[in-house]
Amino acid sequence: MGEMDKKKQKLMVVSGIDFDRSYAGTQHLLEHLSASFDISLYVLTTPRSRPWYEQLPHTCHVFPFGGPPLFGRRFRLMSKVFRIGIFLRMLFARQLLITETTYLREAAWAKKIRGKWMVFTQFCQELVLPEEYPQERWPATQKRFARVPDVVIDVDPFRAKIRKEYYGLARMPYVLRNTIPLSQMPPRAPRGRLWELAGIPSPPEGMPVLVHAGGVGREKPFDRIIDTVAALDRPMFLLAFCAATEEQIQYFRNDAAQKLAPGSFHLSPTVPREQLRASLWEADVGVVDYTFSVEPTVNQKYCAPTKLYEFMACGLAILGSNNDSLRDVIERDGIGCCATGDDVHDLAAALKRLLGSDMEDRKEKARAVFTEKYCYEKACSGEVLKIAGELLERSKKELPFKERNP
């Protein structure tokens, strides 16, 4: 076999959304695809994020934008220039992968021009339908060009089924869950480290600890979590690491102070993710609250975010909202309880059931189920191999005769 036969195909990747702090599924996918492809990543991002992308083990073309006072005008200009440049590069790509819908229009035009000379893949971590988000223009773009990609990847089996039916796709999308690799879980930190991160003393011995990590508004309003704990008929400590401004966090501190007992809660800004993963084992319950009544969309109804799997990996029992995707993991595998309705009292009732069960068994089972079934290596690596195999096979079939047979 000659040297040319061993050379990896180039895969052009255009990220439609930053994945340096969230949407980590993009990073995991690229890491696994790099075994089969020579990846070139293109991303329009902020100067603050540029160093993070440049340390990735891929060829990264990072285009930073930003800076007052003409931030909005500069971004629009940079975005248009980036789109033109990306479209021209797409015209010469044999393998193209985009994430989300941001550059779907350009990719679809390039695919229509190139035809079978290009293998086009779209990785979708959101399912945003135009009827549910009429104020946004991207859902209409997705609907218009949804059938253009050769390969579609989703992050949830329920969403994948809806995506196929709604857009009239020829076949079911691949599914890569929003999970994390077991290999990226740090060793457990010494006891007490969680409270050092929070900057407070540990709560009284025997007082169960409920943890929230992430956003506090819009589709996941944090006041629901406060009200849920307040509705309990037993003491519980609420610990939250909030992805929010100090002003927002203080608002919820004030709310909690009116509803919860003094010394039974603490709200903190976010801390480094790896440190939190190493320390969360000291808590008891991780809460994942994505309630349909708060945002009545299929994107909300079928949502199993990364923190679900992070909590499992850390060995926490899980409290979930009335959400089919959450229930399919949490209750099917006996690692926690989900609400049976959308009201706060339904979530509180689920938490009461959870606390009344064998919590240590739930926690041990959560960690075991993650390791045996839901870590990226078990849940997704095989799917990525299938995806890579299909992309290479499509490329092989669609290459012109003289290129297939040098």
C-alpha positions as CSV (number, residue, x, y, z in Angstrom):
1,M,0.0,0.0,0.0
2,G,1.5,3.3,-1.1
3,E,1.9,6.4,1.1
4,M,-1.0,8.2,-0.7
5,D,-3.4,5.3,0.3
6,K,-2.6,5.9,4.0
7,K,-3.2,9.6,3.9
8,K,-6.3,10.8,5.7
9,Q,-9.0,12.6,3.8
10,K,-9.4,16.2,4.7
11,L,-12.6,17.2,6.6
12,M,-13.6,20.8,6.6
13,V,-15.5,21.7,9.8
14,V,-17.4,25.0,10.2
15,S,-18.6,25.6,13.7
16,G,-21.9,27.5,13.8
17,I,-21.7,28.0,17.6
18,D,-18.8,28.3,20.1
19,F,-18.1,25.1,21.9
20,D,-15.3,26.2,24.3
21,R,-17.7,26.5,27.3
22,S,-20.8,24.6,26.2
23,Y,-21.8,22.3,23.2
24,A,-18.9,20.1,24.1
25,G,-20.4,17.4,21.9
26,T,-18.7,19.2,19.0
27,Q,-15.3,18.8,20.6
28,H,-15.8,15.1,21.4
29,L,-17.0,14.4,17.8
30,L,-14.0,16.0,16.3
31,E,-11.6,14.2,18.6
32,H,-13.1,10.9,17.5
33,L,-13.3,11.8,13.8
34,S,-9.7,12.8,13.8
35,A,-8.8,9.1,13.8
36,S,-10.1,8.9,10.3
37,F,-9.8,12.4,9.0
38,D,-7.4,15.4,8.8
39,I,-9.6,18.0,10.4
40,S,-9.5,21.8,9.5
41,L,-11.8,23.8,11.8
42,Y,-13.1,27.2,10.9
43,V,-14.7,29.4,13.6
44,L,-15.7,33.0,14.1
45,T,-15.4,33.8,17.8
46,T,-14.3,36.3,20.4
47,P,-10.6,37.2,21.0
48,R,-11.0,35.7,24.5
49,S,-11.9,32.3,23.1
50,R,-9.1,32.2,20.5
51,P,-6.4,30.6,22.7
52,W,-8.7,27.8,23.6
53,Y,-9.4,26.9,20.0
54,E,-5.7,27.2,19.0
55,Q,-4.7,24.5,21.6
56,L,-7.0,21.9,20.0
57,P,-5.2,19.1,18.2
58,H,-6.6,20.1,14.8
59,T,-5.8,22.7,12.2
60,C,-7.7,25.7,13.5
61,H,-8.6,28.8,11.5
62,V,-9.8,31.2,14.1
63,F,-11.3,34.5,13.1
64,P,-11.8,36.8,16.2
65,F,-14.2,39.7,16.3
66,G,-15.2,42.2,18.9
67,G,-14.4,45.5,20.6
68,P,-16.6,48.5,21.4
69,P,-17.8,51.0,20.4
70,L,-18.7,49.6,17.0
71,F,-19.2,46.1,18.2
72,G,-22.5,45.4,16.4
73,R,-21.4,47.0,13.1
74,R,-18.0,45.3,13.2
75,F,-19.5,41.9,14.0
76,R,-21.9,42.2,11.0
77,L,-19.1,43.1,8.7
78,M,-16.8,40.3,10.0
79,S,-19.7,37.8,9.7
80,K,-20.3,38.7,6.1
81,V,-16.6,38.5,5.2
82,F,-16.3,35.2,7.0
83,R,-19.4,33.8,5.2
84,I,-18.0,34.7,1.8
85,G,-14.6,33.2,2.6
86,I,-16.1,30.1,4.1
87,F,-18.4,29.6,1.1
88,L,-15.5,29.9,-1.3
89,R,-13.6,27.2,0.7
90,M,-16.6,25.0,0.8
91,L,-16.6,24.9,-3.0
92,F,-13.3,22.9,-2.9
93,A,-14.2,20.6,0.1
94,R,-14.6,16.9,-0.5
95,Q,-15.8,16.4,3.1
96,L,-17.8,19.2,4.9
97,L,-19.2,19.2,8.4
98,I,-21.2,22.1,9.9
99,T,-22.7,22.4,13.3
100,E,-26.1,23.9,13.8
101,T,-27.7,26.2,11.2
102,T,-25.6,29.3,11.1
103,Y,-23.8,28.3,7.9
104,L,-26.4,25.9,6.5
105,R,-27.3,28.2,3.7
106,E,-23.8,28.5,2.4
107,A,-23.1,24.8,2.8
108,A,-26.4,23.9,1.0
109,W,-25.4,26.2,-2.0
110,A,-22.0,24.6,-2.1
111,K,-23.5,21.1,-2.0
112,K,-25.9,22.0,-4.8
113,I,-23.0,23.3,-6.9
114,R,-20.6,20.4,-6.1
115,G,-23.3,17.6,-6.1
116,K,-21.8,14.2,-5.5
117,W,-18.3,15.6,-5.4
118,M,-19.0,16.7,-1.8
119,V,-20.1,14.7,1.2
120,F,-22.0,17.1,3.5
121,T,-22.7,16.4,7.2
122,Q,-24.7,18.5,9.7
123,F,-24.4,18.1,13.4
124,C,-27.5,19.4,15.2
125,Q,-27.5,20.0,19.0
126,E,-30.7,22.0,18.9
127,L,-34.1,21.3,17.4
128,V,-35.7,24.8,16.7
129,L,-38.9,24.7,14.7
130,P,-40.1,27.9,13.0
131,E,-43.6,27.6,14.4
132,E,-42.2,27.7,17.9
133,Y,-39.6,30.4,17.4
134,P,-41.2,32.8,14.9
135,Q,-39.0,35.7,16.1
136,E,-35.9,33.8,14.8
137,R,-34.8,33.5,11.2
138,W,-32.6,30.4,11.6
139,P,-35.4,27.9,12.0
140,A,-36.8,28.9,8.6
141,T,-33.3,28.4,7.1
142,Q,-33.1,24.9,8.7
143,K,-36.5,24.0,7.4
144,R,-35.7,25.1,3.8
145,F,-32.3,23.2,3.6
146,A,-32.8,20.4,6.1
147,R,-32.8,17.7,3.4
148,V,-29.6,18.9,1.7
149,P,-27.0,17.2,4.0
150,D,-26.0,13.7,3.1
151,V,-25.6,12.8,6.8
152,V,-27.5,14.3,9.8
153,I,-26.5,13.9,13.5
154,D,-28.7,14.6,16.4
155,V,-28.1,14.4,20.2
156,D,-31.3,12.8,21.4
157,P,-33.2,9.8,20.1
158,F,-36.6,11.5,20.6
159,R,-35.5,14.6,18.8
160,A,-34.0,12.5,16.0
161,K,-37.4,10.9,15.4
162,I,-39.1,14.2,15.3
163,R,-36.4,15.7,13.1
164,K,-36.9,13.0,10.5
165,E,-40.7,13.3,10.5
166,Y,-40.9,17.1,10.6
167,Y,-38.3,17.7,7.9
168,G,-39.1,14.6,5.8
169,L,-35.6,13.2,6.0
170,A,-34.9,10.1,4.0
171,R,-33.7,8.2,7.1
172,M,-33.1,8.6,10.8
173,P,-30.3,10.8,11.9
174,Y,-27.4,9.3,13.9
175,V,-27.6,10.1,17.6
176,L,-24.6,11.2,19.7
177,R,-25.9,11.9,23.2
178,N,-24.7,15.0,25.1
179,T,-22.5,12.9,27.3
180,I,-18.9,13.1,28.3
181,P,-16.0,10.7,28.0
182,L,-15.2,8.6,31.0
183,S,-11.5,9.3,30.2
184,Q,-12.1,13.0,30.9
185,M,-13.4,12.5,34.4
186,P,-10.8,13.6,37.0
187,P,-10.0,11.6,40.1
188,R,-12.2,12.4,43.1
189,A,-11.0,15.3,45.1
190,P,-10.5,15.0,48.9
191,R,-13.5,15.4,51.1
192,G,-14.2,19.1,51.8
193,R,-13.0,20.3,48.4
194,L,-16.6,21.0,47.2
195,W,-17.1,23.4,50.0
196,E,-13.7,25.1,49.4
197,L,-14.9,25.7,45.8
198,A,-18.1,27.2,47.1
199,G,-16.2,29.2,49.7
200,I,-18.4,28.1,52.7
201,P,-18.2,25.6,55.5
202,S,-19.9,22.2,54.8
203,P,-23.5,21.9,56.0
204,P,-24.5,19.8,59.0
205,E,-23.8,16.1,58.9
206,G,-26.7,14.1,57.5
207,M,-28.3,17.1,55.7
208,P,-28.8,16.1,52.0
209,V,-27.3,18.4,49.4
210,L,-29.1,19.4,46.2
211,V,-26.8,20.8,43.5
212,H,-27.6,23.0,40.5
213,A,-25.0,23.8,37.9
214,G,-25.5,26.1,34.9
215,G,-27.9,28.8,33.7
216,V,-30.6,30.4,35.8
217,G,-33.0,32.0,33.4
218,R,-35.3,31.6,30.4
219,E,-35.8,27.9,29.8
220,K,-34.4,26.9,33.2
221,P,-35.6,29.6,35.7
222,F,-33.8,29.1,39.0
223,D,-36.7,30.3,41.1
224,R,-38.3,27.0,40.4
225,I,-35.4,25.2,42.2
226,I,-35.7,27.5,45.2
227,D,-39.5,27.0,45.4
228,T,-39.0,23.2,45.1
229,V,-36.7,23.1,48.1
230,A,-38.9,25.5,50.0
231,A,-41.9,23.1,49.4
232,L,-40.1,20.2,51.1
233,D,-41.2,19.1,54.6
234,R,-37.6,18.3,55.6
235,P,-34.3,20.2,55.7
236,M,-32.1,20.2,52.6
237,F,-29.1,22.3,51.5
238,L,-29.3,24.0,48.1
239,L,-25.9,24.6,46.5
240,A,-25.8,26.3,43.1
241,F,-23.0,27.2,40.8
242,C,-24.7,29.7,38.5
243,A,-23.7,30.7,35.0
244,A,-25.0,34.2,35.5
245,T,-23.9,37.8,36.3
246,E,-23.4,38.8,39.9
247,E,-26.5,40.9,39.7
248,Q,-28.6,37.9,38.6
249,I,-27.1,35.7,41.3
250,Q,-27.8,38.3,44.0
251,Y,-31.4,38.5,42.8
252,F,-31.8,34.8,43.5
253,R,-29.9,35.0,46.8
254,N,-32.5,37.6,47.9
255,D,-35.3,35.3,46.7
256,A,-33.8,32.3,48.5
257,A,-33.4,34.3,51.7
258,Q,-37.1,35.0,51.8
259,K,-38.1,31.3,51.2
260,L,-35.4,29.1,52.7
261,A,-34.0,28.8,56.2
262,P,-30.8,30.8,57.0
263,G,-27.7,28.7,56.4
264,S,-29.6,26.2,54.1
265,F,-28.4,27.6,50.7
266,H,-25.5,29.0,48.9
267,L,-25.4,30.5,45.4
268,S,-22.0,30.9,43.8
269,P,-20.6,31.9,40.4
270,T,-19.3,29.1,38.2
271,V,-16.0,27.4,39.0
272,P,-13.6,25.5,36.7
273,R,-15.5,22.5,35.3
274,E,-12.8,19.9,36.0
275,Q,-12.6,21.0,39.6
276,L,-16.3,20.8,40.0
277,R,-16.5,17.3,38.4
278,A,-13.8,16.1,40.9
279,S,-15.7,17.5,43.9
280,L,-19.5,16.9,43.2
281,W,-19.4,13.5,44.7
282,E,-19.8,15.1,48.1
283,A,-23.4,16.2,47.2
284,D,-26.4,13.9,47.0
285,V,-28.8,15.1,44.3
286,G,-28.2,16.8,40.9
287,V,-31.2,18.7,39.6
288,V,-31.9,18.9,35.8
289,D,-35.0,21.1,35.3
290,Y,-36.2,21.7,31.7
291,T,-39.9,22.0,32.0
292,F,-42.2,22.2,28.9
293,S,-44.6,24.7,30.5
294,V,-41.7,27.2,30.9
295,E,-40.8,27.0,27.2
296,P,-43.4,25.0,25.3
297,T,-41.2,23.7,22.5
298,V,-40.0,20.3,21.4
299,N,-36.4,21.5,22.0
300,Q,-37.4,21.9,25.7
301,K,-39.6,18.8,25.9
302,Y,-36.9,16.4,24.6
303,C,-33.8,17.6,26.3
304,A,-31.1,15.6,28.1
305,P,-28.2,18.1,28.6
306,T,-24.6,17.4,29.4
307,K,-25.0,18.1,33.1
308,L,-27.3,15.1,33.4
309,Y,-24.4,12.8,32.4
310,E,-21.9,14.9,34.5
311,F,-24.1,14.4,37.6
312,M,-24.3,10.6,36.9
313,A,-20.5,10.4,36.4
314,C,-20.0,12.1,39.7
315,G,-22.2,9.6,41.5
316,L,-25.3,11.8,42.2
317,A,-28.9,10.7,42.3
318,I,-30.9,12.8,39.7
319,L,-33.9,14.9,40.1
320,G,-35.5,15.6,36.7
321,S,-38.4,17.6,35.5
322,N,-41.4,16.3,33.5
323,N,-39.4,15.7,30.4
324,D,-39.5,12.5,28.3
325,S,-35.8,12.5,27.4
326,L,-34.8,12.8,31.0
327,R,-37.3,10.2,32.2
328,D,-36.0,7.7,29.6
329,V,-32.6,7.9,31.3
330,I,-33.3,8.7,34.9
331,E,-36.3,6.4,35.6
332,R,-35.5,3.6,33.2
333,D,-32.2,3.0,34.9
334,G,-33.4,3.7,38.5
335,I,-31.0,6.5,39.2
336,G,-33.5,9.2,40.3
337,C,-37.0,10.5,40.0
338,C,-38.8,12.8,37.5
339,A,-41.7,15.1,38.1
340,T,-45.1,13.8,36.8
341,G,-46.3,17.3,36.0
342,D,-44.9,20.8,35.2
343,D,-45.8,22.5,38.5
344,V,-43.2,23.3,41.1
345,H,-45.1,21.0,43.5
346,D,-44.7,18.2,41.1
347,L,-41.0,18.7,41.1
348,A,-41.0,18.9,44.9
349,A,-43.0,15.6,45.1
350,A,-40.5,13.9,42.9
351,L,-37.7,15.2,45.2
352,K,-39.6,13.9,48.2
353,R,-39.9,10.5,46.6
354,L,-36.2,10.5,45.8
355,L,-35.1,11.4,49.3
356,G,-37.4,8.7,50.7
357,S,-35.7,6.0,48.6
358,D,-32.3,4.3,49.1
359,M,-30.2,7.3,48.2
360,E,-26.8,5.5,48.5
361,D,-28.0,2.8,46.1
362,R,-29.3,5.4,43.6
363,K,-25.9,7.3,43.7
364,E,-23.9,4.1,43.3
365,K,-26.1,3.0,40.4
366,A,-25.9,6.4,38.7
367,R,-22.1,6.2,38.6
368,A,-22.2,2.5,37.4
369,V,-24.8,3.2,34.7
370,F,-22.7,6.1,33.4
371,T,-19.6,3.9,33.2
372,E,-21.3,0.9,31.7
373,K,-23.8,2.6,29.3
374,Y,-23.8,6.4,29.0
375,C,-20.2,7.6,28.9
376,Y,-19.1,8.8,25.5
377,E,-16.9,5.7,24.9
378,K,-20.0,3.4,25.4
379,A,-22.8,5.5,24.1
380,C,-21.2,7.4,21.2
381,S,-17.8,6.0,20.0
382,G,-19.4,3.2,18.0
383,E,-21.8,5.6,16.3
384,V,-18.8,7.9,15.4
385,L,-17.1,4.9,13.8
386,K,-20.3,4.3,11.8
387,I,-20.4,7.9,10.8
388,A,-16.8,8.0,9.7
389,G,-17.3,4.7,7.8
390,E,-20.3,6.1,5.9
391,L,-18.5,9.4,5.1
392,L,-15.5,7.5,3.7
393,E,-17.7,5.1,1.8
394,R,-19.8,7.9,0.3
395,S,-16.6,9.7,-0.7
396,K,-15.2,6.5,-2.3
397,K,-18.3,5.9,-4.3
398,E,-18.7,9.5,-5.4
399,L,-15.1,10.1,-6.5
400,P,-14.5,10.3,-10.2
401,F,-13.2,7.0,-11.8
402,K,-9.6,8.3,-12.4
403,E,-9.3,9.4,-8.8
404,R,-10.5,6.1,-7.4
405,N,-8.1,4.2,-9.6
406,P,-4.9,6.2,-9.9
